Amino acid sequence: MRVLGVDPGLTRCGVGVVDGAPGRPLRMVGVGVVRTPADAEIGQRLLQIEQGLEQWFDEHRPELVAVERVFAQHNVRTVMGTAQASAVAMLCATRRGIPVTLHTPSEVKAAVTGSGRADKAQVTAMVTRLLRLDAPPKPADAADALALAICHIWRGGATNRLEAAIRANHEGREALPTGGSAAGRAQPGSTWVHGRSRSSSRP
């Protein structure tokens, strides 16, 4: 599977694309950062992020998208900008019909390093090792985007299969005629006994 990871941010929005599957070697397809000027109007900055992400979608054609889940911090202004950039990434993916999954920072750290409390340096080091890169990806936003993609390949695949199975089961139930299947309906003159129909005798 090909996953595009997005580490949302207004000034620097990290983007990383990874090919792989659980139990198989990972391969980095691309990594970079979509940047916007801090002195620009917010609407213009979000538009630039959208245009930058759309180029990544066009070039790499990801099958899945993983975005970091935004948590409240002390700096509300920073959180708002990050949440807005996250929404743009989700919009770009959804417009193309690509499934989007949100992963918490601790989930990503645990998946990549084995510890949900790992620092950025440890995450970058493990991303470099797992993808067999000659040098650590920079800046940190780019490394975090790759870590998100890796996390989804290793952890998100099972979740996606489970959700697909649930949807298929739900759709199958909706397709049944009213009253359930023919095998599950009692025929006239029958009564239900422990899930089985039993003909009743009539005088």
QUIPENOR-V966134 format. One record per residue. N is the residue number from 1. RES is the residue in three letters. PSI is psi in whole degrees, -180 to 180 (* if undefined). OMEGA is omega in radians with two decimals (* if undefined). NEAR is the number of other ideal C-beta (glycine too) atoms within 12 Angstrom. Layout:
((N | RES | PSI | OMEGA | NEAR) (N | RES | PSI | OMEGA | NEAR))
This chain:
((1 | MET | 154 | 3.10 | 30) (2 | ARG | 122 | -3.08 | 29) (3 | VAL | 134 | 3.03 | 45) (4 | LEU | 118 | 3.10 | 50) (5 | GLY | 139 | -3.13 | 54) (6 | VAL | 119 | 3.02 | 55) (7 | ASP | 96 | -2.95 | 45) (8 | PRO | 145 | 3.09 | 46) (9 | GLY | 150 | -3.13 | 38) (10 | LEU | -46 | -3.12 | 38) (11 | THR | -45 | 3.10 | 25) (12 | ARG | 117 | 3.09 | 31) (13 | CYS | 107 | -3.10 | 43) (14 | GLY | 140 | 3.14 | 47) (15 | VAL | 132 | 3.11 | 49) (16 | GLY | 139 | -3.13 | 50) (17 | VAL | 129 | -3.10 | 40) (18 | VAL | 137 | 3.01 | 44) (19 | ASP | 142 | 3.09 | 26) (20 | GLY | -178 | 3.12 | 30) (21 | ALA | 155 | 3.12 | 21) (22 | PRO | 129 | 3.12 | 20) (23 | GLY | 1 | -3.14 | 9) (24 | ARG | 159 | 3.13 | 14) (25 | PRO | 146 | 3.11 | 15) (26 | LEU | 151 | 3.11 | 35) (27 | ARG | 126 | 3.08 | 24) (28 | MET | 129 | 3.12 | 37) (29 | VAL | -39 | -3.14 | 27) (30 | GLY | 155 | 3.11 | 29) (31 | VAL | 146 | -3.14 | 39) (32 | GLY | -170 | -3.11 | 31) (33 | VAL | 134 | 3.01 | 32) (34 | VAL | 119 | -3.05 | 37) (35 | ARG | 150 | 3.02 | 23) (36 | THR | 147 | 3.14 | 30) (37 | PRO | 135 | -3.09 | 14) (38 | ALA | -23 | -3.09 | 16) (39 | ASP | 3 | -3.14 | 10) (40 | ALA | 160 | 3.11 | 17) (41 | GLU | 144 | -3.01 | 13) (42 | ILE | -41 | -3.14 | 21) (43 | GLY | -41 | 3.13 | 14) (44 | GLN | -36 | 3.13 | 16) (45 | ARG | -42 | 3.12 | 27) (46 | LEU | -36 | 3.09 | 31) (47 | LEU | -40 | 3.13 | 22) (48 | GLN | -37 | 3.10 | 25) (49 | ILE | -44 | 3.12 | 40) (50 | GLU | -46 | -3.12 | 28) (51 | GLN | -40 | 3.12 | 20) (52 | GLY | -44 | 3.14 | 30) (53 | LEU | -38 | 3.13 | 43) (54 | GLU | -35 | 3.10 | 23) (55 | GLN | -38 | 3.11 | 19) (56 | TRP | -41 | 3.10 | 36) (57 | PHE | -44 | -3.13 | 32) (58 | ASP | -41 | -3.05 | 14) (59 | GLU | -40 | -2.98 | 17) (60 | HIS | -13 | 3.07 | 29) (61 | ARG | 60 | -3.14 | 21) (62 | PRO | 151 | 3.09 | 39) (63 | GLU | -27 | -3.11 | 30) (64 | LEU | 156 | 3.12 | 39) (65 | VAL | 133 | 3.10 | 45) (66 | ALA | 126 | -3.11 | 50) (67 | VAL | 141 | 3.12 | 47) (68 | GLU | 132 | 3.11 | 41) (69 | ARG | 132 | -3.08 | 26) (70 | VAL | 131 | 3.09 | 28) (71 | PHE | 150 | 3.13 | 19) (72 | ALA | 138 | 3.09 | 12) (73 | GLN | -178 | -3.14 | 14) (74 | HIS | -35 | -3.13 | 8) (75 | ASN | 95 | -3.08 | 11) (76 | VAL | -37 | -3.12 | 12) (77 | ARG | -42 | 3.12 | 14) (78 | THR | -41 | 3.14 | 20) (79 | VAL | -42 | -3.14 | 20) (80 | MET | -45 | 3.13 | 20) (81 | GLY | -42 | 3.12 | 28) (82 | THR | -42 | 3.13 | 35) (83 | ALA | -39 | 3.13 | 26) (84 | GLN | -42 | 3.10 | 27) (85 | ALA | -37 | 3.09 | 41) (86 | SER | -42 | 3.14 | 35) (87 | ALA | -37 | 3.11 | 26) (88 | VAL | -44 | 3.14 | 38) (89 | ALA | -43 | 3.14 | 45) (90 | MET | -38 | 3.12 | 30) (91 | LEU | -45 | -3.13 | 25) (92 | CYS | -43 | -3.12 | 35) (93 | ALA | -46 | -3.10 | 32) (94 | THR | -36 | 3.11 | 17) (95 | ARG | -30 | -3.13 | 16) (96 | ARG | 1 | 3.14 | 23) (97 | GLY | 23 | -3.13 | 13) (98 | ILE | 127 | 3.14 | 29) (99 | PRO | 139 | 3.13 | 27) (100 | VAL | 135 | 3.08 | 34) (101 | THR | 138 | 3.09 | 36) (102 | LEU | 133 | 3.11 | 29) (103 | HIS | 137 | 3.10 | 40) (104 | THR | 156 | 3.09 | 20) (105 | PRO | -40 | -3.13 | 31) (106 | SER | -35 | 3.08 | 21) (107 | GLU | -44 | -3.12 | 28) (108 | VAL | -46 | -3.14 | 45) (109 | LYS | -44 | -3.13 | 31) (110 | ALA | -39 | -3.12 | 23) (111 | ALA | -39 | -3.05 | 34) (112 | VAL | -40 | -3.04 | 40) (113 | THR | -18 | -3.07 | 29) (114 | GLY | -4 | 3.13 | 16) (115 | SER | 127 | 3.11 | 17) (116 | GLY | -4 | -3.14 | 19) (117 | ARG | 13 | -3.13 | 14) (118 | ALA | 149 | 3.10 | 24) (119 | ASP | 176 | -3.07 | 18) (120 | LYS | -36 | -3.13 | 27) (121 | ALA | -41 | 3.13 | 16) (122 | GLN | -40 | 3.12 | 24) (123 | VAL | -46 | 3.14 | 40) (124 | THR | -41 | -3.14 | 33) (125 | ALA | -43 | -3.13 | 22) (126 | MET | -37 | 3.09 | 32) (127 | VAL | -43 | 3.11 | 42) (128 | THR | -41 | -3.13 | 27) (129 | ARG | -46 | -3.08 | 23) (130 | LEU | -35 | -3.12 | 32) (131 | LEU | 0 | 3.10 | 35) (132 | ARG | 51 | -3.13 | 15) (133 | LEU | 151 | 3.12 | 23) (134 | ASP | -28 | -3.13 | 9) (135 | ALA | 153 | 3.13 | 16) (136 | PRO | 138 | 3.10 | 26) (137 | PRO | 138 | 3.13 | 38) (138 | LYS | 150 | -0.06 | 21) (139 | PRO | -172 | -3.09 | 24) (140 | ALA | -31 | -3.14 | 26) (141 | ASP | -36 | 3.13 | 34) (142 | ALA | -43 | 3.11 | 38) (143 | ALA | -39 | 3.12 | 44) (144 | ASP | -36 | 3.12 | 44) (145 | ALA | -40 | 3.09 | 50) (146 | LEU | -39 | 3.12 | 51) (147 | ALA | -38 | 3.10 | 51) (148 | LEU | -43 | 3.13 | 50) (149 | ALA | -43 | 3.13 | 52) (150 | ILE | -45 | 3.13 | 47) (151 | CYS | -43 | -3.10 | 45) (152 | HIS | -37 | 3.12 | 44) (153 | ILE | -42 | -3.09 | 43) (154 | TRP | -34 | -3.05 | 30) (155 | ARG | -31 | -3.04 | 28) (156 | GLY | -25 | -3.10 | 35) (157 | GLY | -46 | -3.14 | 27) (158 | ALA | -39 | 3.12 | 16) (159 | THR | -43 | -3.14 | 23) (160 | ASN | -40 | 3.13 | 25) (161 | ARG | -38 | 3.13 | 17) (162 | LEU | -44 | 3.13 | 14) (163 | GLU | -39 | 3.12 | 17) (164 | ALA | -40 | 3.12 | 15) (165 | ALA | -40 | 3.12 | 14) (166 | ILE | -43 | 3.12 | 14) (167 | ARG | -43 | -3.13 | 15) (168 | ALA | -41 | 3.13 | 14) (169 | ASN | -41 | 3.14 | 14) (170 | HIS | -44 | 3.14 | 13) (171 | GLU | -35 | 3.12 | 12) (172 | GLY | -38 | 3.12 | 13) (173 | ARG | -38 | -3.13 | 15) (174 | GLU | -27 | -3.09 | 12) (175 | ALA | -14 | -3.13 | 12) (176 | LEU | 147 | 3.06 | 16) (177 | PRO | 160 | 3.12 | 12) (178 | THR | 131 | -3.13 | 11) (179 | GLY | -1 | 3.10 | 11) (180 | GLY | -171 | -3.10 | 15) (181 | SER | 164 | -3.14 | 12) (182 | ALA | -36 | -3.13 | 12) (183 | ALA | -22 | -3.06 | 13) (184 | GLY | 5 | -3.13 | 16) (185 | ARG | 138 | 3.09 | 15) (186 | ALA | 135 | 3.11 | 19) (187 | GLN | 160 | 3.11 | 16) (188 | PRO | 138 | 3.14 | 10) (189 | GLY | 14 | -3.14 | 11) (190 | SER | 157 | 3.03 | 15) (191 | THR | 158 | -3.10 | 16) (192 | TRP | 130 | 3.08 | 15) (193 | VAL | 108 | 3.12 | 11) (194 | HIS | 48 | 3.07 | 7) (195 | GLY | 0 | 3.13 | 10) (196 | ARG | 149 | 3.11 | 13) (197 | SER | 141 | 3.12 | 18) (198 | ARG | 127 | -3.11 | 14) (199 | SER | 137 | 3.11 | 14) (200 | SER | 144 | 3.14 | 14) (201 | SER | 142 | 3.13 | 8) (202 | ARG | 145 | 3.12 | 8) (203 | PRO | * | * | 3))
